[in-house]
Amino acid sequence: MQNQAPVFTISEFSKRARITVRTLRFYEELELLVPTQKNNAGHRLYGLTELAKLQQIQSLKFIGYSLQEIKRFVGNTKDVSTQLAKSLPLQHKLLTEKRNELNRAIEAVERAQAIIEKEETMNWAVISSLLFQIEHEQDQLEWVKEYISEEIANEFFSLSKEQQQQMEMEMLDWLARLKKSIKEGVSPESPEAFDILIKLTELATRHVDNKEELAEQLEKAQQLMEEDDIEFKFPTFLTPEEENYLEKIGKSMEALYYDSENLEE
């Protein structure tokens, strides 16, 4: 008498395969894993064939394929290797992008933790600005490279971990001052407001060796954007109100400079 292959009810199979009954029923609804055998009571039975198919499903799911994609694979067993050969390069790209995104998220958490440990009173508005800054660093680099030489652009974004942490601490202190000044109605024409913009300029150019060249390139970039009618879309953690306030400070400082020049003449 030949030994029959073991078969199991859905609850027995779920325990042995370490998967929930709910998931097995869901796979059956999707027609992804449908047992062909039944017992006398009409209940479906799972055997070695279903176990092998489940392993295929779990393996493909592990490397990031959706259930609909997996359904196409397991439904056409004769051509699986060809389908995988075509789709794996794209799958690799997608997983790499997810990994890079996860790495950026981990870095953001670590950087936020380090700052919060030193600045326990920091509010959510400032923390969210930091997270925005980290999230869009690559976008900022690409934007800067469009208008400024790659050499100077890289100086902005190639800081050591220690330099980066120090810069972030000072930038967040600066941001807190900016928000406080706006909240308290500090005039953009006041010395206190001037100090805010001066500090921002100092922070932004601290690690750039040739500050004169940077100033020239920024001026040319501004002219280019105005000539081409390009809207300023640099990814920034500042609110429109804060950007407007800084712009008013800049215009006030420029007017004061030209007034002093005229007096000297």
C-alpha positions as CSV (number, residue, x, y, z in Angstrom):
1,M,0.0,0.0,0.0
2,Q,1.5,3.3,-1.0
3,N,1.7,6.2,1.5
4,Q,-0.6,9.0,0.7
5,A,0.7,12.6,0.7
6,P,-0.4,14.4,3.8
7,V,-3.2,16.9,3.6
8,F,-4.4,19.4,6.1
9,T,-7.4,21.6,6.9
10,I,-6.9,25.3,6.6
11,S,-6.3,25.8,10.3
12,E,-3.8,22.9,10.5
13,F,-2.0,24.1,7.4
14,S,-1.8,27.7,8.7
15,K,-0.1,26.5,11.9
16,R,2.4,24.3,10.0
17,A,3.2,27.0,7.4
18,R,3.2,29.8,10.0
19,I,0.7,31.9,8.2
20,T,-2.7,33.2,9.3
21,V,-5.9,31.6,8.3
22,R,-7.1,35.1,7.3
23,T,-4.2,35.4,4.8
24,L,-4.9,32.0,3.3
25,R,-8.5,32.9,2.8
26,F,-7.4,36.2,1.2
27,Y,-5.1,34.3,-1.2
28,E,-8.0,32.1,-2.1
29,E,-10.2,35.1,-2.8
30,L,-7.6,36.4,-5.1
31,E,-7.3,33.0,-6.8
32,L,-3.7,33.1,-5.9
33,L,-3.7,29.9,-3.8
34,V,-6.8,27.7,-4.2
35,P,-6.6,24.1,-2.9
36,T,-8.1,21.5,-5.3
37,Q,-8.8,18.8,-2.7
38,K,-11.7,18.6,-0.3
39,N,-12.7,16.4,2.7
40,N,-16.0,14.7,3.2
41,A,-17.4,17.8,4.8
42,G,-16.6,19.9,1.7
43,H,-13.7,21.8,3.4
44,R,-10.7,22.5,1.3
45,L,-7.5,20.6,2.0
46,Y,-4.0,21.8,1.7
47,G,-1.1,19.5,0.7
48,L,2.5,19.6,-0.6
49,T,1.5,21.2,-3.8
50,E,-0.1,24.1,-2.0
51,L,2.9,24.4,0.3
52,A,5.3,24.7,-2.6
53,K,3.1,27.3,-4.2
54,L,2.8,29.2,-0.9
55,Q,6.6,29.2,-0.7
56,Q,6.8,30.7,-4.2
57,I,4.3,33.4,-3.2
58,Q,6.2,34.3,-0.1
59,S,9.5,34.4,-1.9
60,L,8.3,36.7,-4.6
61,K,6.5,38.9,-2.0
62,F,9.8,39.0,0.0
63,I,11.6,40.6,-2.9
64,G,8.9,43.3,-3.3
65,Y,6.4,42.0,-5.9
66,S,2.8,42.8,-5.5
67,L,0.2,40.1,-5.1
68,Q,-1.2,40.9,-8.6
69,E,2.3,40.5,-10.1
70,I,2.8,37.3,-8.2
71,K,-0.5,35.9,-9.5
72,R,0.8,36.4,-13.1
73,F,4.0,34.5,-12.2
74,V,2.5,31.5,-10.5
75,G,-0.3,31.3,-13.0
76,N,2.2,30.7,-15.8
77,T,4.8,28.3,-14.4
78,K,6.2,27.5,-17.8
79,D,7.5,31.0,-18.4
80,V,8.4,32.2,-14.9
81,S,12.1,32.4,-15.6
82,T,11.6,34.5,-18.6
83,Q,9.2,36.8,-16.8
84,L,11.6,37.2,-13.9
85,A,14.5,37.9,-16.2
86,K,12.6,40.8,-17.7
87,S,11.2,42.2,-14.4
88,L,14.0,41.6,-11.9
89,P,16.2,44.6,-13.1
90,L,13.2,47.0,-12.5
91,Q,12.5,45.3,-9.2
92,H,16.1,45.8,-8.2
93,K,15.8,49.5,-9.0
94,L,12.6,49.9,-7.1
95,L,14.0,48.1,-4.0
96,T,17.2,50.2,-4.2
97,E,15.1,53.4,-4.2
98,K,13.2,52.1,-1.2
99,R,16.4,51.3,0.6
100,N,17.8,54.7,-0.1
101,E,14.6,56.3,1.1
102,L,14.7,54.2,4.2
103,N,18.3,55.2,4.8
104,R,17.4,58.9,4.5
105,A,14.5,58.4,7.0
106,I,16.9,56.7,9.5
107,E,19.4,59.5,9.1
108,A,16.7,62.0,9.6
109,V,15.6,60.3,12.8
110,E,19.2,60.2,14.1
111,R,19.8,63.8,13.3
112,A,16.6,64.9,14.9
113,Q,17.4,62.8,18.0
114,A,20.8,64.4,18.4
115,I,19.3,67.9,18.2
116,I,16.4,67.2,20.5
117,E,18.8,65.8,23.1
118,K,20.6,69.1,23.1
119,E,17.6,71.3,22.7
120,E,14.8,69.8,24.8
121,T,12.6,72.9,24.4
122,M,12.5,72.8,20.6
123,N,9.0,73.1,19.2
124,W,7.3,71.0,16.5
125,A,7.4,73.7,13.9
126,V,11.2,73.8,14.1
127,I,11.6,70.0,14.1
128,S,9.3,69.6,11.1
129,S,11.4,72.2,9.3
130,L,14.5,70.1,10.0
131,L,12.9,67.0,8.7
132,F,11.8,68.8,5.5
133,Q,15.3,70.1,5.0
134,I,16.8,66.5,5.3
135,E,14.1,65.0,3.0
136,H,14.8,67.5,0.2
137,E,18.6,67.8,0.4
138,Q,19.0,66.0,-2.9
139,D,16.4,68.2,-4.6
140,Q,18.2,71.3,-3.2
141,L,21.6,70.1,-4.5
142,E,20.1,69.5,-8.0
143,W,18.5,72.9,-8.0
144,V,21.7,74.7,-6.9
145,K,23.7,72.9,-9.6
146,E,21.4,74.4,-12.3
147,Y,22.5,78.0,-11.4
148,I,25.8,77.7,-9.5
149,S,29.0,75.9,-10.4
150,E,29.2,72.2,-9.3
151,E,32.3,73.0,-7.3
152,I,30.6,75.6,-5.1
153,A,27.4,73.6,-5.0
154,N,29.3,70.6,-3.6
155,E,30.8,72.7,-0.9
156,F,27.3,73.4,0.4
157,F,26.5,69.7,0.6
158,S,29.7,67.9,1.4
159,L,30.0,68.7,5.1
160,S,31.3,66.2,7.6
161,K,28.9,64.7,10.1
162,E,30.2,67.0,12.8
163,Q,30.0,70.1,10.6
164,Q,26.5,69.1,9.5
165,Q,25.3,68.7,13.1
166,Q,26.8,72.0,14.1
167,M,25.2,73.7,11.1
168,E,21.8,72.3,11.9
169,M,22.0,73.3,15.5
170,E,22.8,76.9,14.5
171,M,20.2,76.9,11.7
172,L,17.5,75.8,14.1
173,D,18.5,78.5,16.6
174,W,18.3,81.0,13.7
175,L,14.9,79.7,12.6
176,A,13.6,80.0,16.2
177,R,14.8,83.6,16.2
178,L,13.1,84.3,12.9
179,K,9.8,82.8,14.0
180,K,10.0,84.8,17.3
181,S,10.6,88.0,15.5
182,I,7.7,87.6,13.1
183,K,5.4,86.6,16.0
184,E,6.4,89.6,18.0
185,G,6.1,92.0,15.0
186,V,9.7,93.0,14.8
187,S,10.1,95.6,12.0
188,P,12.0,94.3,8.9
189,E,13.8,97.7,9.0
190,S,15.1,97.2,12.6
191,P,18.7,96.3,13.5
192,E,17.4,93.1,15.2
193,A,15.9,92.0,11.9
194,F,19.1,92.9,10.0
195,D,21.0,90.6,12.4
196,I,18.7,87.7,11.4
197,L,19.6,88.1,7.7
198,I,23.3,88.7,8.4
199,K,23.4,85.5,10.4
200,L,21.7,83.5,7.7
201,T,24.2,84.8,5.1
202,E,27.1,83.9,7.4
203,L,25.7,80.3,7.9
204,A,25.0,79.8,4.2
205,T,28.5,80.9,3.1
206,R,30.6,79.6,6.1
207,H,32.0,76.6,4.3
208,V,32.4,78.2,0.8
209,D,36.0,79.2,0.2
210,N,35.4,81.7,-2.6
211,K,32.6,83.9,-1.2
212,E,33.1,86.6,-3.9
213,E,32.6,84.1,-6.7
214,L,29.5,82.7,-5.0
215,A,28.0,86.2,-4.7
216,E,28.7,86.8,-8.4
217,Q,27.1,83.4,-9.4
218,L,24.1,84.1,-7.2
219,E,23.6,87.5,-8.9
220,K,23.8,85.9,-12.3
221,A,21.4,83.2,-11.3
222,Q,18.9,85.7,-10.1
223,Q,19.2,87.7,-13.4
224,L,18.8,84.4,-15.4
225,M,15.6,83.5,-13.5
226,E,14.2,87.0,-14.0
227,E,15.0,87.0,-17.7
228,D,13.4,83.6,-18.2
229,D,10.5,84.4,-16.0
230,I,11.3,81.4,-13.8
231,E,9.5,81.3,-10.5
232,F,11.8,80.8,-7.5
233,K,11.1,77.1,-6.5
234,F,14.1,76.2,-4.4
235,P,13.0,73.5,-2.0
236,T,12.9,75.4,1.3
237,F,11.8,74.7,4.9
238,L,10.7,78.3,5.3
239,T,7.0,79.3,5.2
240,P,5.8,81.9,2.6
241,E,5.4,84.4,5.5
242,E,9.0,83.8,6.6
243,E,10.3,84.1,3.0
244,N,8.4,87.4,2.6
245,Y,9.8,88.7,5.9
246,L,13.4,88.0,4.9
247,E,12.8,89.6,1.5
248,K,11.6,92.8,3.2
249,I,14.7,92.8,5.4
250,G,16.9,92.4,2.4
251,K,15.2,95.3,0.6
252,S,15.5,97.5,3.8
253,M,19.2,96.7,4.1
254,E,19.7,97.5,0.4
255,A,17.9,100.8,0.7
256,L,19.9,101.7,3.7
257,Y,23.1,100.9,1.8
258,Y,22.2,103.1,-1.2
259,D,21.2,105.9,1.1
260,S,24.6,105.8,2.8
261,E,26.3,105.7,-0.6
262,N,24.4,108.8,-1.7
263,L,25.3,110.7,1.5
264,E,29.0,110.0,1.0
265,E,28.8,111.4,-2.5
